[in-house]
Amino acid sequence: MYWIAFGDIHESFGVLGSIPGLGRAQGVILTGDLTNRGSRESADRVIDAVAAINPRIFALPGNMDTDAVEARLAQRGMDLHLRVRELAPGLGLMGVGYSTPTPFGTPGEVAEATLVGWLDATHALAASFATLIVAVHEPPHGSKADMLGNGEHVGSPGVRAFIERARPALVLTGHIHESRAVDRIGESTVINPGMLAGGGFVRIEYRDGALSAELMSV
């Protein structure tokens, strides 16, 4: 069984047809920023492009997504924000979208304390799963996944602390486009595939109770 994950789409999805195995995957995980401050219609264009290849979608809103985008994900039954999904027996997926405040005043920003509270509350819903994947748009601070081009770390300390105490098997993140990377925080693998337009995606495999993930590029 395998799933494909990517994010930071920003209404640019021309590379979708080049992602190997996308149509045959058990599901597609979208880790936020589907749009550019977009409307319901903008969200539909992105969702429809993905669904034309694989309709089994789990999606988060990012900081560039409006409340209308989040509402549309919920209406279409694919919203992952503050939700837990069973991917396979023993394997769960939980999601928390949006980001902490940025210098740009984007529509999907919340306080650090709010984000951490969401993570803890959603994690409590996932207690029954032996193996857990966390999709969170905001990357953890002090990792390879939250670095600007100048080397500054701009991710969330709260997200990092959550990973350290929850110890999920895999964390899928994004938000910082130039920080495409694989890292480890304690027992957890953390992957930021960068912008979809740059060709980055994650292939997640689950076989005989063992989870693995690889950062790939078209």
WONORRA-V950600 format. One record per helix or strand. SS is the DSSP state (H for helix, E for strand). FROM is the first residue (numbers start at 0). LEN is the number of residues. Records with the same first field share a line. If there is no record, write none. Layout:
SS->FROM-LEN  FROM-LEN
This chain:
E->1-6  27-3  37-1  56-3  64-1  78-1  80-1  82-6  90-6  98-1  108-1  130-6  139-1  146-1  152-1  155-1  169-4  180-5  187-5  194-1  199-8  209-8
H->15-3  39-12  66-9  111-13  156-10  195-3
